[in-house]
Amino acid sequence: MSRVGIIDYDAGNLTSVETALMHLKADFIVSSDPLELKKTDKLIFPGVGEAGAAMKSLRKYGLSDFLREYKKSKKNILGICLGAQIVLTGSDEADTRCLDIVPGRALHFSCSEGCKIPHMGWNSISLEEYGKKSPLYEGIPDGTSFYFVHSYYPEPEGAAKRLTMTEYGISFCSSFQFENLFAVQFHPEKSGKWGLRLLENFIRSIGPDCVKAGS
């Protein structure tokens, strides 16, 4: 079984993620130490809060360079919520320069779209072409609802592949894949059985050679 590292950088919803992984009987550690996290087979990069503060914490712990190197190692990464945004080049939130692992930007929902900000609660995902063949969504029906809490959404570019879209005033990218990096805007750890299925897929079904959607 893969050993999973959960990154602790003072911006993650760690308790819910830990609870979900314990339910799945996963082998995991929670750490802010790059040397410990380097020993893992896969990473979960959760996050809630503000992009600029998160980047500051990542730099403080030496995790920004570590994440870039981990991505180059071909080991799999799963970014959740804020973790799905700050892997991008930048964010509209205080015009923050982010990790620049994935080309693209986190954009702010516009009030002109007539929806309350933040987008909070259950909403459905629509599987795109790449999502339908992605091992991350194996066994998860198209139209499944997941739990969201966010004011910004990812807009990946270039070689990054959109796996799902979600409607909230606009149609926005709710998950994507860039090679061995997967990212979901919603919170699978708070999304009941289908969220657990997605986490289980990431932990048990995705290997270094299982990146079809992002290749």
Summary of the structure (lengths in Angstrom):
residues: 215
radius of gyration: 15.5
end to end distance: 24.6
largest distance: 47.4
contacts: 768
relative contact order: 0.17
helix: 33%
strand: 33%
